[in-house]
Amino acid sequence: MMENLISLITRHVKREYPQISRNILNISFITSSENYTYRLNCGENKYSLRLQISGYHSRNDIQAELRFVEMLNDRSIKIARPVSTFSGENVSTFSAPAGDILVSIFEWIDGEHPTPEQYSQIYGQLGLVMGTMHNISESITPLFFGQRPFWNFDRIIGDNAVWGSWYQPHYVSQKQEKLVKHAIHEIRKRLDQHHGNKIYGLIHADMRPTNVLVKDNELVIIDFDDCCHSWYRATALSHPSFMT
């Protein structure tokens, strides 16, 4: 099955991205989460290829994500830049047995993920990067209204929470339920007072260590797949995480 998928990817890259596939040597699997990531070895050049099963994000969602990446890159934020197809599109599609798959390709960044021992050394540097990103977001966020999801109270712990209800009767006692409900009430009350375009805009939203690379003592931010409209001080929910 994997060999069949690799063959499909190879044919698709050769058809849609001829400028990078002339010297394609091999494709190797890297990791999977909501999507699947592969490494393209093309002679002296390398690329990261992301496959996304249709349904998690739409084509329009991904196009907006990549426009955000390009805008940040144009303003000197170090990011893995997307590669366009021969027709100038930043997202392509191919059909597979499981359904249509959305494809994005990025320039490869030779860097290392920070280790826990490095966290204290790079927090300040990361804060500068995030602050710069948020300053940029203040001016460009209106361009993305309706194009990227909102990460707000309702979608995190409200009635329409993406991961479902926090309440599980088999695991939460009455005392715990009362405590959590009180906390949620306080959170909502405070968030209702915490709004405005100076503190809320388009953010990365998943800036955990696996989405940060250290290259030549500089930080490179990758994987904007979950970028969304949220509070600039919102935190990634994965552990361990950085503030995003």
N, CA and C of each residue as an Amber inpcrd file, in Angstrom:
protein
   732
   0.8310000  -1.2000000   0.0000000   0.0000000   0.0000000   0.0000000
   0.8670000   1.2530000   0.0000000   1.9210000   1.2600000   0.8730000
   2.8170000   2.3900000   0.9340000   3.5300000   2.5880000  -0.3960000
   3.9480000   1.4680000  -1.0200000   4.6190000   1.5700000  -2.3190000
   3.6820000   2.1630000  -3.3570000   2.4150000   1.7670000  -3.3300000
   1.4580000   2.3200000  -4.2750000   1.2910000   3.8160000  -4.0630000
   1.2420000   4.2530000  -2.7950000   1.1040000   5.6700000  -2.5000000
   2.3410000   6.4290000  -2.9510000   3.5100000   5.8840000  -2.7030000
   4.7480000   6.5360000  -3.1430000   4.7550000   6.6830000  -4.6540000
   4.2660000   5.6790000  -5.3610000   4.2000000   5.7560000  -6.8210000
   3.2520000   6.8580000  -7.2650000   2.0990000   6.9580000  -6.5790000
   1.1470000   8.0240000  -6.8940000   1.7550000   9.3930000  -6.6520000
   2.4520000   9.5390000  -5.5250000   3.0890000  10.8180000  -5.2140000
   4.1310000  11.1640000  -6.2590000   4.9430000  10.1860000  -6.6390000
   6.0090000  10.4230000  -7.6210000   5.4420000  10.8990000  -8.9460000
   4.4190000  10.2280000  -9.4220000   3.8060000  10.6260000 -10.6920000
   3.1960000  12.0230000 -10.5870000   2.5590000  12.2860000  -9.4440000
   1.9190000  13.5920000  -9.2560000   2.9640000  14.7070000  -9.2340000
   4.0500000  14.5030000  -8.5160000   5.0950000  15.5340000  -8.4380000
   5.7070000  15.7730000  -9.8090000   5.9460000  14.7170000 -10.5500000
   6.5250000  14.8780000 -11.8900000   5.5850000  15.6280000 -12.8220000
   4.2880000  15.4330000 -12.6410000   3.3140000  16.0920000 -13.5030000
   3.0790000  17.5490000 -13.0980000   2.9320000  17.8050000 -11.7840000
   2.5450000  19.1370000 -11.3020000   3.7270000  20.0320000 -10.9360000
   4.8660000  19.4310000 -10.6100000   6.0250000  20.2220000 -10.1690000
   7.2660000  19.8330000 -10.9800000   7.2160000  19.9620000 -12.3060000
   8.3470000  19.5120000 -13.1310000   9.6450000  20.2500000 -12.8140000
   9.5420000  21.4860000 -12.3090000  10.7360000  22.2680000 -12.0380000
  11.5780000  21.6970000 -10.9040000  10.9680000  20.9020000 -10.0070000
  11.7430000  20.3180000  -8.9070000  11.9100000  18.8110000  -9.0610000
  11.1930000  18.2090000 -10.0060000  11.1980000  16.7460000 -10.0890000
  12.1460000  16.2080000 -11.1520000  12.8480000  17.0840000 -11.8340000
  13.7440000  16.5970000 -12.9000000  14.8140000  15.6560000 -12.3560000
  15.2490000  15.9340000 -11.1340000  16.3120000  15.1170000 -10.5420000
  15.8180000  14.3340000  -9.3230000  14.5260000  14.0180000  -9.3050000
  13.9800000  13.3270000  -8.1390000  14.6320000  11.9520000  -7.9750000
  15.1210000  11.6760000  -6.7640000  15.8000000  10.4210000  -6.4840000
  14.9170000   9.4740000  -5.6810000  14.3410000   9.9890000  -4.6080000
  13.4690000   9.1360000  -3.8010000  12.5690000   9.9810000  -2.9160000
  11.5460000   9.3290000  -2.3900000  10.5970000   9.9460000  -1.4740000
  10.5370000   9.0820000  -0.2240000  10.7130000   9.6990000   0.9440000
  10.7080000   8.9340000   2.1900000   9.7170000   9.5330000   3.1840000
   9.0580000   8.6760000   3.9350000   8.0700000   9.0940000   4.9270000
   8.7680000   9.7000000   6.1380000   8.1970000  10.8110000   6.6820000
   8.7590000  11.4530000   7.8740000   7.8600000  11.2480000   9.0790000
   6.6170000  11.7270000   8.9840000   5.7330000  11.6380000  10.1450000
   4.2840000  11.8110000   9.7140000   3.3620000  11.5460000  10.6440000
   1.9500000  11.7480000  10.3600000   1.2610000  12.2950000  11.5990000
   0.2460000  13.1110000  11.3740000  -0.6270000  13.6040000  12.4400000
  -1.9820000  13.8070000  11.7860000  -2.4080000  15.0740000  11.6380000
  -3.6160000  15.3190000  10.8480000  -3.3120000  15.2060000   9.3580000
  -2.0330000  15.1750000   9.0380000  -1.5970000  15.0290000   7.6600000
  -0.3730000  14.1150000   7.6260000   0.1560000  13.9130000   6.4380000
   1.3110000  13.0350000   6.2650000   2.4270000  13.8270000   5.6030000
   3.6320000  13.7010000   6.1460000   4.7590000  14.4770000   5.6500000
   5.8320000  13.5470000   5.0960000   6.3500000  13.9190000   3.9200000
   7.3850000  13.1470000   3.2490000   8.5520000  14.0540000   2.8870000
   9.6890000  13.4460000   2.6970000  10.8860000  14.1640000   2.2500000
  11.1690000  13.7850000   0.8010000  11.3270000  14.8030000  -0.0290000
  11.6950000  14.5950000  -1.4280000  13.1770000  14.8530000  -1.5970000
  13.9050000  13.8790000  -2.0650000  15.3090000  14.0700000  -2.4220000
  15.3950000  14.2600000  -3.9220000  15.7990000  15.4570000  -4.3360000
  15.8770000  15.7890000  -5.7580000  17.2870000  16.2650000  -6.0900000
  18.2120000  15.3310000  -6.1410000  19.5900000  15.7090000  -6.4110000
  20.1550000  16.5350000  -5.2680000  20.6270000  17.7310000  -5.5760000
  21.2050000  18.6000000  -4.5510000  20.1350000  19.2910000  -3.7170000
  18.9020000  19.2530000  -4.1610000  17.8230000  19.9490000  -3.4680000
  16.8980000  18.9690000  -2.7530000  16.3400000  19.4380000  -1.6360000
  15.4010000  18.6300000  -0.8650000  14.1440000  19.4690000  -0.5990000
  13.0190000  18.7590000  -0.4350000  11.7520000  19.4330000  -0.1930000
  10.9370000  18.6210000   0.8100000  10.0230000  19.2990000   1.4550000
   9.0650000  18.6510000   2.3400000   7.7140000  18.6240000   1.6370000
   7.1070000  17.4540000   1.5510000   5.8170000  17.2980000   0.8830000
   4.7720000  16.9090000   1.9190000   3.6660000  17.6290000   1.9260000
   2.5950000  17.3790000   2.8910000   1.3460000  16.9020000   2.1690000
   0.8240000  15.7740000   2.6220000  -0.4240000  15.2410000   2.0990000
  -1.5120000  15.4460000   3.1320000  -2.6490000  15.9020000   2.6950000
  -3.7550000  16.1060000   3.6100000  -5.0320000  15.5210000   3.0250000
  -5.6260000  14.5980000   3.7690000  -6.8790000  14.0120000   3.3350000
  -7.9530000  15.0930000   3.3710000  -8.6860000  15.2150000   2.2930000
  -9.7230000  16.2360000   2.2110000 -10.7270000  16.0520000   3.3420000
 -11.0300000  17.1320000   4.0550000 -11.9660000  17.0660000   5.1660000
 -11.4230000  17.7470000   6.3990000 -10.1140000  17.6460000   6.6580000
  -9.5390000  18.3240000   7.8180000  -9.4600000  19.8260000   7.5320000
  -8.8840000  20.1820000   6.4020000  -8.9020000  21.5600000   5.9060000
  -9.2840000  21.5060000   4.4360000 -10.0130000  22.5010000   3.9910000
 -10.3760000  22.5700000   2.5810000  -9.2130000  23.1430000   1.7740000
  -9.3270000  23.0490000   0.4680000  -8.3220000  23.6400000  -0.4030000
  -8.1890000  25.1370000  -0.1390000  -9.3290000  25.8130000   0.0500000
  -9.2930000  27.2540000   0.3220000  -8.6050000  27.5530000   1.6490000
  -8.8540000  26.7070000   2.6570000  -8.1820000  26.8710000   3.9470000
  -6.6660000  26.8300000   3.7770000  -6.2020000  25.8360000   3.0240000
  -4.7590000  25.6440000   2.8480000  -4.1680000  26.7770000   2.0220000
  -4.8730000  27.2170000   1.0000000  -4.3830000  28.3370000   0.2050000
  -4.2100000  29.5790000   1.0710000  -5.1480000  29.8050000   1.9970000
  -5.0340000  30.9390000   2.9030000  -3.8390000  30.7660000   3.8360000
  -3.6400000  29.5500000   4.3410000  -2.4770000  29.2630000   5.1910000
  -1.1770000  29.6190000   4.4720000  -1.0720000  29.1940000   3.2190000
   0.1690000  29.4130000   2.4880000   0.3460000  30.8740000   2.0910000
  -0.7410000  31.5870000   1.8900000  -0.6190000  33.0340000   1.6570000
  -0.0880000  33.7280000   2.9120000  -0.5660000  33.2920000   4.0720000
  -0.0740000  33.8310000   5.3390000   1.4240000  33.5670000   5.4700000
   1.8530000  32.3520000   5.1520000   3.2720000  31.9980000   5.1980000
   4.0830000  32.8970000   4.2720000   3.5950000  33.0940000   3.0660000
   4.3280000  33.9210000   2.1000000   4.4210000  35.3710000   2.5580000
   3.3390000  35.8920000   3.1600000   3.3670000  37.2710000   3.6620000
   4.3800000  37.4270000   4.7940000   4.4230000  36.4520000   5.6910000
   5.3910000  36.4980000   6.7800000   6.8170000  36.4090000   6.2390000
   7.0060000  35.5320000   5.2590000   8.3320000  35.3810000   4.6710000
   8.7770000  36.6710000   3.9770000   7.8480000  37.3490000   3.3050000
   8.1670000  38.6150000   2.6450000   8.5860000  39.6820000   3.6470000
   8.1870000  39.4880000   4.9130000   8.5260000  40.4420000   5.9660000
   9.6230000  39.9070000   6.8700000  10.4420000  39.0240000   6.3170000
  11.6910000  38.5570000   6.9400000  11.5240000  37.5840000   8.1010000
  10.3380000  36.9590000   8.2480000  10.1990000  35.8610000   9.1980000
  10.7340000  34.6060000   8.5180000  11.6350000  33.9000000   9.1810000
  12.2450000  32.7120000   8.5710000  11.2570000  31.5440000   8.6370000
  10.8330000  31.1080000   7.4600000   9.7890000  30.0950000   7.3310000
  10.1370000  29.2050000   6.1350000   9.7070000  27.9550000   6.1870000
   9.8250000  27.0740000   5.0230000   8.8250000  27.5510000   3.9700000
   9.3310000  28.0380000   2.8470000   8.4600000  28.6350000   1.8330000
   7.7910000  27.5800000   0.9660000   6.5280000  27.8010000   0.5880000
   5.8330000  26.8550000  -0.2870000   6.3610000  26.9200000  -1.7110000
   6.2350000  25.8090000  -2.4140000   6.6500000  25.6990000  -3.8170000
   5.3970000  25.6290000  -4.6760000   5.3690000  26.3770000  -5.7530000
   4.1920000  26.4060000  -6.6270000   4.2590000  25.3210000  -7.6950000
   3.0880000  24.9450000  -8.1940000   3.0120000  24.0190000  -9.3250000
   3.4410000  24.7420000 -10.5940000   3.5060000  24.0190000 -11.7120000
   3.9030000  24.6300000 -12.9790000   2.9160000  25.7070000 -13.4090000
   1.6760000  25.6380000 -12.9090000   0.6640000  26.6290000 -13.2670000
   0.5550000  27.7570000 -12.2440000   1.4250000  27.7340000 -11.2220000
   1.4490000  28.8160000 -10.2500000   0.5750000  28.6190000  -9.0320000
  -0.0130000  27.4250000  -8.8490000  -0.8500000  27.1490000  -7.6830000
   0.0210000  26.6740000  -6.5230000  -0.3910000  27.0210000  -5.2890000
   0.3870000  26.5420000  -4.1460000  -0.1990000  25.2770000  -3.5140000
  -1.3290000  24.8030000  -4.0420000  -1.9350000  23.5480000  -3.6010000
  -2.3330000  22.7490000  -4.8300000  -2.0760000  21.4610000  -4.8120000
  -2.5050000  20.5980000  -5.9130000  -3.2710000  19.4120000  -5.3390000
  -3.9090000  18.6490000  -6.2020000  -4.7670000  17.5480000  -5.7620000
  -4.5300000  16.3190000  -6.6240000  -4.5100000  15.1540000  -5.9810000
  -4.5400000  13.9250000  -6.7750000  -5.4730000  12.9200000  -6.1200000
  -5.9620000  12.0220000  -6.9070000  -6.9190000  11.0220000  -6.4320000
  -6.1940000   9.7680000  -5.9720000  -6.6320000   9.2370000  -4.8460000
  -6.0860000   8.0010000  -4.2930000  -7.2550000   7.1140000  -3.8830000
  -6.9960000   5.8370000  -3.6010000  -8.0900000   4.9330000  -3.2200000
  -8.9290000   5.4460000  -2.0570000  -8.3030000   6.1960000  -1.1200000
  -9.0400000   6.6960000   0.0470000  -9.7660000   8.0070000  -0.2330000
  -9.5880000   8.5440000  -1.4330000 -10.2330000   9.8070000  -1.7740000
  -9.2230000  10.8390000  -2.2270000  -9.6990000  12.0300000  -2.5700000
  -8.8060000  13.0890000  -3.0300000  -7.8550000  13.5200000  -1.9130000
  -6.6060000  13.7790000  -2.3030000  -5.5780000  14.1980000  -1.3610000
  -5.0360000  15.5450000  -1.8120000  -4.9190000  16.4800000  -0.8570000
  -4.3910000  17.8060000  -1.1300000  -2.8920000  17.8050000  -0.8590000
  -2.1340000  18.3870000  -1.7760000  -0.6750000  18.3400000  -1.7270000
  -0.1080000  19.7430000  -1.5990000   0.8240000  19.9010000  -0.6720000
   1.5990000  21.1330000  -0.5450000   3.0680000  20.7450000  -0.4430000
   3.9340000  21.4940000  -1.1150000   5.3650000  21.2280000  -1.0710000
   6.0800000  22.4780000  -0.5610000   7.0830000  22.2540000   0.2930000
   7.8320000  23.3520000   0.8980000   9.3320000  23.1480000   0.6930000
  10.0490000  24.2590000   0.6540000  11.5010000  24.1640000   0.6310000
  11.9680000  23.4830000   1.9200000  12.9880000  22.6690000   1.8030000
  13.5070000  21.9350000   2.9560000  14.4080000  22.8420000   3.7850000
  14.2790000  22.7600000   5.1010000  15.1280000  23.5100000   6.0090000
  16.0000000  22.5240000   6.7810000  17.2990000  22.6270000   6.6420000
  18.2130000  21.7820000   7.4070000  18.4410000  22.4110000   8.7770000
  17.6610000  21.9950000   9.7400000  17.8030000  22.4970000  11.0980000
  17.4570000  21.4070000  12.0860000  17.5810000  21.7160000  13.3720000
  17.2830000  20.7480000  14.4170000  16.1940000  21.2940000  15.3270000
  15.3110000  20.4180000  15.7870000  14.3150000  20.8320000  16.7600000
  15.0140000  21.1270000  18.0940000  14.6090000  22.1790000  18.8050000
  15.2500000  22.4760000  20.0910000  14.9870000  21.3800000  21.1040000
  15.9720000  21.1080000  21.9090000  15.8410000  20.1150000  22.9710000
  15.4180000  20.8210000  24.2700000  14.8900000  20.0730000  25.2370000
  14.5140000  20.7110000  26.5120000  15.6480000  21.5030000  27.1450000
  16.8840000  21.0520000  26.9420000  18.0330000  21.7560000  27.5130000
  18.2380000  23.1190000  26.8640000  17.6990000  23.3180000  25.6590000
  17.8740000  24.5780000  24.9450000  16.7460000  25.5790000  25.1820000
  15.6500000  25.1310000  25.7980000  14.4740000  25.9910000  25.9030000
  14.7980000  27.3320000  26.5530000  15.5130000  27.3070000  27.6590000
  15.7940000  28.5570000  28.3630000  16.6420000  29.4960000  27.5240000
  17.4360000  28.9390000  26.5920000  18.3050000  29.7650000  25.7610000
  17.5370000  30.4450000  24.6380000  16.4670000  29.8260000  24.1660000
  15.8110000  30.3600000  22.9710000  14.4710000  31.0340000  23.2470000
  14.0080000  31.0140000  24.5110000  12.7140000  31.6470000  24.8010000
  12.6990000  33.1060000  24.3650000  13.7620000  33.8390000  24.6980000
  13.8000000  35.2520000  24.3300000  13.7710000  35.4500000  22.8280000
  14.5540000  34.6410000  22.1190000  14.5940000  34.7270000  20.6640000
  13.2370000  34.3750000  20.0600000  12.6150000  33.3510000  20.6180000
  11.3030000  32.9470000  20.1190000  10.2640000  34.0390000  20.3930000
  10.3680000  34.6850000  21.5440000   9.4510000  35.7730000  21.8650000
   9.5510000  36.9060000  20.8610000  10.7680000  37.2220000  20.4180000
  10.9510000  38.2650000  19.4060000  10.3040000  37.8690000  18.0840000
  10.4780000  36.5980000  17.7070000   9.8830000  36.1120000  16.4590000
   8.3620000  36.2020000  16.5380000   7.7950000  35.7350000  17.6500000
   6.3400000  35.7520000  17.7940000   5.8040000  37.1740000  17.8540000
   6.5270000  38.0600000  18.5560000   6.0970000  39.4520000  18.6140000
   6.0780000  40.0940000  17.2400000   7.0920000  39.7940000  16.4440000
   7.1410000  40.3270000  15.0780000   5.9950000  39.7810000  14.2440000
   5.7240000  38.4770000  14.3870000   4.6140000  37.8710000  13.6610000
   3.2950000  38.5220000  14.0320000   3.1140000  38.8050000  15.3040000
   1.8580000  39.3810000  15.7480000   1.7170000  40.8260000  15.2950000
   2.8230000  41.5590000  15.2470000   2.7710000  42.9230000  14.7080000
   2.3450000  42.9090000  13.2400000   2.8620000  41.9320000  12.4990000
   2.4810000  41.7920000  11.0880000   0.9970000  41.4240000  10.9880000
   0.5580000  40.5270000  11.8680000  -0.8340000  40.0680000  11.8370000
  -1.8210000  41.2130000  12.0230000  -1.4500000  42.2050000  12.8190000
  -2.3660000  43.3250000  13.0590000  -2.8070000  43.9780000  11.7540000
  -1.8790000  44.0210000  10.7800000  -2.1920000  44.7070000   9.5240000
  -2.8120000  43.7990000   8.4730000  -2.5600000  42.4710000   8.5560000
  -3.0220000  41.5920000   7.4800000  -4.1830000  40.6880000   7.8860000
  -4.4920000  40.5990000   9.1890000  -5.5730000  39.7120000   9.6380000
  -6.8830000  39.9420000   8.8940000  -7.3140000  41.2060000   8.6530000
  -8.5960000  41.4010000   7.9480000  -8.6510000  40.7270000   6.5810000
  -7.4910000  40.4930000   5.9540000  -7.4590000  39.8430000   4.6390000
  -7.8580000  38.3720000   4.7250000  -7.8500000  37.8260000   5.9500000
  -8.0760000  36.3880000   6.1140000  -9.3880000  36.0560000   6.8230000
 -10.2110000  37.0570000   7.0910000 -11.5040000  36.7770000   7.7010000
 -12.3020000  35.8300000   6.8070000 -12.8140000  34.7650000   7.3910000
 -13.5820000  33.7940000   6.6280000 -12.7380000  32.7780000   5.8950000
 -11.4100000  32.9160000   5.9660000 -10.5320000  31.9990000   5.2370000
  -9.7570000  31.0560000   6.1500000  -9.6580000  31.3950000   7.4350000
  -9.0360000  30.5110000   8.4110000  -9.9760000  30.4230000   9.6230000
  -9.9800000  29.2920000  10.3330000 -10.9170000  29.1230000  11.4520000
 -10.5900000  30.0310000  12.6300000 -11.5760000  30.2280000  13.4850000
 -11.3910000  30.9680000  14.7250000 -11.1600000  29.9750000  15.8600000
 -10.1460000  30.2360000  16.6650000  -9.8350000  29.3850000  17.8130000
 -10.2350000  30.1650000  19.0520000 -11.4890000  30.0150000  19.4470000
 -12.0380000  30.8250000  20.5200000 -12.6540000  29.9360000  21.5970000
 -13.3100000  30.5650000  22.5560000 -13.8880000  29.8250000  23.6760000
 -14.8230000  28.7220000  23.1920000 -15.6870000  29.0440000  22.2540000
 -16.7040000  28.0910000  21.8130000 -16.0880000  26.8530000  21.1880000
 -15.0120000  27.0390000  20.4040000 -14.4000000  25.9000000  19.7070000
 -13.4090000  25.1400000  20.5840000 -13.0110000  25.7230000  21.7310000
 -12.0580000  25.0440000  22.6060000 -12.7830000  24.2630000  23.6980000
 -13.6380000  24.9410000  24.4750000 -14.3280000  24.2540000  25.5730000
 -15.8200000  24.5640000  25.6120000 -16.3330000  25.2380000  24.5810000
 -17.7490000  25.5740000  24.5400000 -18.6030000  24.4630000  23.9530000
 -19.7990000  24.8210000  23.5550000 -20.7500000  23.8380000  23.0410000
 -20.3130000  23.2250000  21.7100000 -19.4750000  23.9420000  20.9650000
 -19.0170000  23.4390000  19.6690000 -17.5380000  23.0990000  19.6860000
 -17.0520000  22.5950000  20.8010000 -15.6340000  22.2680000  20.9480000
 -15.1940000  21.2540000  19.8920000 -14.0520000  21.5480000  19.2690000
 -13.5350000  20.6970000  18.1920000 -13.2950000  19.2720000  18.6760000
 -12.8100000  19.1270000  19.9050000 -12.4880000  17.8040000  20.4290000
 -13.6030000  17.2330000  21.2970000 -14.7990000  17.8110000  21.1840000
 -15.9260000  17.3050000  21.9400000 -16.0020000  17.9040000  23.3390000
 -16.9760000  17.4380000  24.0940000 -17.2080000  17.9610000  25.4340000
 -16.1110000  17.5230000  26.3990000 -15.7430000  18.4340000  27.2870000
 -14.7540000  18.0950000  28.3130000 -15.3520000  17.1370000  29.3440000
 -16.6590000  17.1090000  29.4270000 -17.3040000  16.3510000  30.4930000
 -17.4590000  14.8790000  30.1300000 -16.8600000  14.0180000  30.9360000
 -16.9850000  12.5770000  30.7820000 -17.4410000  12.0120000  32.1300000
 -18.7170000  11.6340000  32.2620000 -19.2520000  11.2370000  33.5840000
 -18.5050000  10.0970000  34.2500000 -17.8610000   9.2330000  33.4640000
 -17.1510000   8.1020000  34.0520000 -15.8120000   8.5090000  34.6460000
 -15.3470000   9.7000000  34.3100000 -14.0230000  10.1270000  34.7570000
 -14.0570000  11.3890000  35.6230000 -15.1930000  12.0730000  35.6760000
 -15.2900000  13.3300000  36.4220000 -16.2780000  13.1770000  37.5690000
 -15.8100000  13.3890000  38.7800000 -16.6890000  13.3060000  39.9510000
 -17.5470000  14.5620000  40.0330000 -18.5560000  14.5390000  40.8840000
 -19.4130000  15.7100000  41.0500000 -18.6160000  16.9120000  41.5490000
 -17.6820000  16.6590000  42.4550000 -16.8400000  17.7370000  42.9760000
 -15.9770000  18.3330000  41.8600000 -15.3990000  17.4690000  41.0550000
 -14.5670000  17.9400000  39.9400000 -15.4050000  18.6790000  38.9060000
 -16.5970000  18.1670000  38.6330000 -17.4810000  18.8150000  37.6710000
 -17.8200000  20.2330000  38.1250000 -18.1230000  20.3860000  39.3900000
 -18.4630000  21.7070000  39.9290000 -17.2790000  22.6580000  39.8060000
 -16.0940000  22.1500000  40.1070000 -14.8860000  22.9710000  40.0340000
 -14.5970000  23.4130000  38.6030000 -14.6970000  22.4730000  37.6630000
 -14.4080000  22.7900000  36.2630000 -15.4450000  23.7740000  35.7220000
 -16.7160000  23.5700000  36.0380000 -17.7520000  24.4780000  35.5620000
 -17.5300000  25.8970000  36.0890000 -17.0870000  26.0010000  37.3270000
 -16.7780000  27.3190000  37.8920000 -15.6170000  27.9540000  37.1250000
 -14.5810000  27.1530000  36.8440000 -13.4220000  27.6640000  36.1070000
 -13.8260000  28.1210000  34.7070000 -14.6740000  27.3410000  34.0430000
 -15.1220000  27.6910000  32.6990000 -15.9220000  28.9890000  32.7180000
 -16.7630000  29.1430000  33.7360000 -17.5320000  30.3850000  33.8680000
 -16.5920000  31.5850000  34.0040000 -15.5440000  31.4400000  34.8150000
 -14.5870000  32.5330000  35.0130000 -13.8060000  32.8130000  33.7350000
 -13.4280000  31.7460000  33.0380000 -12.6860000  31.9200000  31.7830000
 -13.5230000  32.7010000  30.7820000 -14.7800000  32.3060000  30.6260000
 -15.6390000  32.9900000  29.6630000 -15.8300000  34.4550000  30.0450000
 -16.0410000  34.7210000  31.3240000 -16.2610000  36.0890000  31.7780000
 -15.0410000  36.9600000  31.4680000 -13.8480000  36.4080000  31.7070000
 -12.6280000  37.1930000  31.4760000 -12.3450000  37.3650000  29.9890000
 -12.6120000  36.3250000  29.2090000 -12.3800000  36.4260000  27.7730000
 -13.3290000  37.4160000  27.1200000 -14.5510000  37.5140000  27.6420000
 -15.5060000  38.4800000  27.0990000 -15.0120000  39.9090000  27.2620000
 -14.1320000  40.1140000  28.2430000 -13.5610000  41.4410000  28.4730000
 -12.2290000  41.6310000  27.7420000 -11.7450000  40.5590000  27.1560000
 -10.4020000  40.5490000  26.5660000 -10.5370000  40.4180000  25.0520000
 -10.7080000  41.5430000  24.3700000 -10.9450000  41.4830000  22.9390000
 -10.3590000  42.7320000  22.2840000 -10.4340000  42.7720000  20.9730000
  -9.8990000  43.9020000  20.2260000  -8.8170000  43.4630000  19.2630000
  -8.6630000  44.1750000  18.1390000  -7.7210000  43.7420000  17.1180000
  -6.2630000  43.8940000  17.5300000  -5.9910000  44.5420000  18.6680000
  -4.6170000  44.6570000  19.1400000  -4.1600000  43.4010000  19.8760000
  -5.0820000  42.5790000  20.2800000  -4.7290000  41.3770000  21.0330000
  -5.2760000  40.1040000  20.4000000  -5.9370000  40.2180000  19.2530000
  -6.5840000  39.0650000  18.6270000  -6.3530000  39.1380000  17.1270000
  -5.8090000  38.0870000  16.5590000  -5.5500000  38.0840000  15.1210000
  -5.0820000  36.7280000  14.6460000  -4.5070000  36.6730000  13.4730000
  -4.0620000  35.4180000  12.8810000  -2.7430000  34.9920000  13.5220000
  -2.7180000  33.7870000  14.0950000  -1.5270000  33.2850000  14.7810000
  -1.1740000  31.8870000  14.2750000   0.0100000  31.4420000  14.6140000
   0.4590000  30.1000000  14.2510000  -0.3770000  29.0430000  14.9590000
  -0.5440000  29.2100000  16.2740000  -1.4370000  28.3890000  17.1150000
  -0.9200000  27.0050000  17.4670000   0.2670000  26.6430000  17.0080000
   0.7780000  25.3060000  17.3400000   2.3010000  25.3380000  17.4100000
   2.8280000  26.3540000  18.0910000   4.2700000  26.5470000  18.0800000
   4.9620000  25.7200000  19.1610000   4.8290000  24.4290000  19.0520000
   5.5220000  23.5080000  19.9450000   6.9160000  23.2410000  19.3950000
   7.8020000  22.6180000  20.1750000   9.1820000  22.4050000  19.7320000
   9.3220000  21.6880000  18.3930000   8.4040000  20.7740000  18.0750000
   8.5140000  20.0530000  16.8100000   8.1920000  20.9380000  15.6160000
   7.6620000  22.1440000  15.8640000   7.3650000  23.0770000  14.7780000
   8.3210000  24.2690000  14.7630000   9.4250000  24.1240000  15.4820000
  10.4770000  25.1380000  15.4920000  11.7890000  24.4450000  15.1630000
  12.5770000  25.0440000  14.2680000  13.8940000  24.5310000  13.9260000
  14.9490000  25.5700000  14.2870000  16.0970000  25.0780000  14.7380000
  17.2350000  25.9530000  15.0020000  18.2440000  25.7390000  13.8740000
  18.5350000  26.8160000  13.1360000  19.4720000  26.7420000  12.0180000
  20.4220000  27.9340000  12.1050000  21.7160000  27.6390000  12.2490000
  22.7280000  28.6990000  12.3430000  22.3590000  29.7110000  13.4290000
  21.9160000  29.1950000  14.5830000  21.5550000  30.0170000  15.7460000
  20.3430000  30.9110000  15.5090000  19.5920000  30.6480000  14.4610000
  18.3570000  31.3700000  14.2060000  17.1950000  30.3860000  14.2320000
  16.0010000  30.9100000  14.5040000  14.8110000  30.0560000  14.5800000
  14.0320000  30.1160000  13.2820000  13.5990000  28.9500000  12.8360000
  12.7560000  28.8250000  11.6520000  11.4430000  28.1980000  12.1000000
  10.3360000  28.8200000  11.7330000   9.0150000  28.3340000  12.1340000
   8.4180000  27.5170000  10.9900000   7.9320000  26.3340000  11.2930000
   7.3440000  25.4650000  10.2730000   5.9240000  25.0670000  10.6890000
   5.2200000  24.4230000   9.7640000   3.9030000  23.8150000   9.9960000
   2.8520000  24.8180000  10.4800000   2.3420000  25.6020000   9.5510000
   1.2690000  26.5510000   9.8340000  -0.1070000  25.9380000   9.5770000
  -0.1720000  24.6170000   9.5590000  -1.3930000  23.8970000   9.2230000
  -2.5780000  24.3020000  10.1040000  -2.3100000  24.6520000  11.3590000
  -3.3850000  25.0070000  12.2850000  -3.4670000  26.5060000  12.5520000
  -2.8490000  27.3180000  11.7150000  -2.9230000  28.7660000  11.9460000
  -4.3880000  29.2010000  11.9460000  -4.7180000  30.1430000  12.8150000
  -6.1130000  30.5030000  13.0020000  -6.2140000  31.8930000  13.6210000
  -7.4310000  32.3770000  13.7250000  -7.6900000  33.6420000  14.4020000
  -7.8560000  33.3570000  15.8920000  -7.0250000  33.9860000  16.7120000
  -7.1020000  33.7560000  18.1490000  -6.3700000  34.8700000  18.8820000
  -6.3130000  34.7460000  20.2110000  -5.5940000  35.7230000  21.0120000
  -4.0990000  35.5540000  20.7880000  -3.3880000  36.6680000  20.6800000
  -1.9480000  36.5960000  20.4340000  -1.2100000  35.8570000  21.5430000
  -1.7900000  35.8170000  22.7170000  -1.1240000  35.1300000  23.8240000
  -1.6740000  33.7230000  24.0300000  -2.4470000  33.2400000  23.0770000
  -2.9550000  31.8690000  23.1910000  -1.7860000  30.8970000  23.1930000
  -1.9520000  29.7740000  23.8530000  -0.8810000  28.7960000  23.9320000
  -1.2290000  27.5510000  23.1340000  -0.1810000  26.9040000  22.6420000
  -0.3910000  25.6090000  21.9950000  -0.8430000  24.6160000  23.0560000
  -1.6860000  23.6770000  22.6760000  -2.2310000  22.7360000  23.6480000
  -1.4080000  21.4600000  23.7480000  -0.4050000  21.3250000  22.8770000
   0.4490000  20.1460000  22.9530000   1.5070000  20.3720000  24.0280000
   2.0040000  19.3040000  24.5900000   3.0270000  19.4130000  25.6310000
   4.2490000  18.6200000  25.1960000   5.4910000  19.1970000  25.3290000
   5.7460000  20.5320000  25.8250000   5.4640000  21.5720000  24.7460000
   5.1330000  22.7960000  25.1600000   4.7710000  23.8040000  24.1810000
   5.4150000  25.1490000  24.4920000   5.4670000  25.9760000  23.4450000
   5.8520000  27.3490000  23.6070000   4.5960000  28.1960000  23.5280000
   4.6590000  29.4270000  23.9590000   3.5290000  30.3230000  23.7500000
   3.4970000  30.7290000  22.2920000   2.2830000  30.8430000  21.7200000
   2.1760000  31.2200000  20.3160000   1.4750000  32.5330000  20.1580000
